[in-house]
Amino acid sequence: MNAIDFARVNRAALLVLPSLLARWLPGGRREEREYVARNPRRADRTAGSFRINIITGRWADFATDDTGGDPVSLAAYLFDLSQFDAARRLAVMLGIHER
């Protein structure tokens, strides 16, 4: 798989984003259109500043100013991957076969 259709991967991830977030960020909670969780990339003791919009996939940690605009960028951030590797792994996880 040399090329990744990032838009396709992001669209597919948005369809199941609440499930992905529960898996990636256990212990988080939904507050209206946002999923609020502790940031596993830092010594975050309480949820509140790390938020993901479950409709758009935009995310931010307001304590560190780390931000992103989609599920691929969130996966890259959480798992310390390149955007390409995050998209490739999400595609496999979601059963998307690139042509």
N, C-alpha and C positions, 0 to 999 in steps of 0.2 A: 504494500500500500504506500505509494510514493506521494500521492496527492490526497489532500483532505478537503472535503467540502465543509468548511467551518460552519457555514450558515445552516446546513442540513443537520449537523451534529448538535448545534445549539437549539434548533427547533425541536429536535427529538428529546433533548435533555429537558427543555422547558415543559414538555408534556408530563414528565415524571419528576419534576424538580422537588416537590415536597418529599418524595421517597428518597431521592438522592441525598437531600439535606439531612434527613433523619439518619441515614447510613453514615454520611461523612462527618456530621456534627451531632452525635447523640447527646441527648439532654437539652437540646434547644427547644424553643417553643414558638408557636405561631402567634403573632400579634397583627391582626388584620391581614394586610398584604405582605407582611414581612416575616421572615424566620429569624429569630434572635437567638444567638448562641455564644458560647465562649469561643474565643479564637485560639485554636490549638497551636498556632505558630508563635504564641507569646505566653507569658505567665499571667493569663487572664483568669481571675478567680471567680468573676461573676459575669453573667450574660448581660448585655445591654448595649455595648458600643459596636459589636460585630453584627451586621444586619444584611440580609439578602432579600431582595424583592422577589417573591415567588412568581410574579406575573412576568416580569421583564428579565430576571436573572441578574440585574445590576446588584452589586454588593459593595460594602464599605466597612472598614474598621475605623470608626471615628476617633479612636484613641491613637492611631498610628498614621492616619491618612492613606492607608492602603486601600485601593479601589479597583473595581473592574466592572465590565459591562455585560458579562454573559457567563453561562455555566462553564464554558471552556476555560475562561480566565480564572474562575474560582477554583476549578480543579487544579490548574497550573499552580496557583498560589498555595492552596492547601497541601499539595503533595510535592511541591518544589520541583515541578516539571516545566519543560518548555511548552509553549502554546501548542506546537505540533504534537508532542508526545501526549499532552493532556487530551487533545482532540482525538488522537488515535486510540487511546485507552477508553475514552468515553464511547467512541464509535463501536468498539468491541463489546463493551459492557451493555450497550443499548441494542446490540444485534444489527448494526448498520454495516453493510458490506459495501465499501467503496468500489466503484467500477472504473 
